[in-house]
Amino acid sequence: MNDTHTPSALEPMMSVEELSAYLDVPIRTLYDWRRVGRGPCPIRVGRQLRYFVSDVQQWLADQRELSSGTNAATG
C-alpha cells in the first residue's frame, strides 16, 4: 500500500490573481474583503495567499442563498 501523497491528489487552489479574474473583481477588493472578514477564506502559503476551489464554490453558493432573501440565521 502506498501512502505517499502526489501533487495530483491535492485539492486545487487559486491565486489572488486567478480569483480576481474568476470573480471579475479587482485584486484590491479581495484584500479588502480579507481585512474585514468577507469573501472566501484564504490560506497563506509562504508569502502568497491561496484559495481552495471548494471554499470559493461554497462561498459563492452561500452568496446565492443570502441574495435570494433566505436568512441563514433563521433558516
C-alpha positions in Angstrom: 0.0 0.0 0.0 1.4 3.4 -1.0 0.5 6.2 1.4 2.6 8.9 -0.3 0.7 12.0 -1.5 1.2 13.2 -5.0 0.5 16.7 -6.2 -2.4 15.4 -8.3 -4.1 14.3 -5.1 -4.1 17.8 -3.6 -7.2 20.0 -3.8 -6.9 22.7 -6.5 -6.1 26.2 -5.3 -6.5 29.6 -6.9 -4.1 32.5 -6.6 -5.4 36.0 -5.8 -4.9 36.9 -9.4 -6.9 33.9 -10.6 -9.7 34.5 -8.1 -9.8 38.2 -9.1 -10.3 37.2 -12.8 -12.8 34.5 -12.0 -15.0 36.8 -9.9 -14.3 39.8 -12.1 -13.4 41.9 -9.1 -10.2 44.0 -8.6 -7.4 42.3 -6.6 -7.7 45.2 -4.1 -11.3 44.1 -3.4 -10.1 40.6 -2.4 -7.6 42.1 0.0 -10.3 44.5 1.4 -12.7 41.6 1.9 -10.0 39.6 3.7 -9.3 42.6 6.0 -13.0 42.9 7.0 -13.7 39.2 7.1 -15.7 38.9 3.9 -15.2 36.8 0.9 -13.8 33.3 0.6 -11.3 32.4 3.3 -7.7 32.4 2.0 -4.8 30.5 3.4 -1.2 31.7 3.4 1.4 29.6 1.5 4.7 31.2 2.2 4.1 34.9 1.3 1.3 34.2 -1.1 -2.5 33.9 -0.4 -4.3 31.0 -2.0 -7.9 29.9 -2.0 -9.2 26.3 -2.1 -11.5 26.0 -5.1 -14.1 24.2 -2.9 -14.1 27.2 -0.4 -14.7 29.6 -3.3 -17.6 27.4 -4.6 -19.1 27.2 -1.1 -18.8 30.9 -0.6 -20.5 31.6 -3.9 -23.3 29.2 -3.0 -23.7 31.0 0.3 -24.0 34.3 -1.6 -26.7 32.9 -3.8 -28.7 31.8 -0.7 -28.2 35.2 1.0 -29.2 37.2 -2.1 -32.4 35.1 -2.5 -33.8 36.5 0.7 -33.1 33.5 2.9 -31.9 34.5 6.3 -29.1 32.0 7.2 -29.6 32.7 10.9 -33.3 31.9 11.0 -33.4 29.3 8.1 
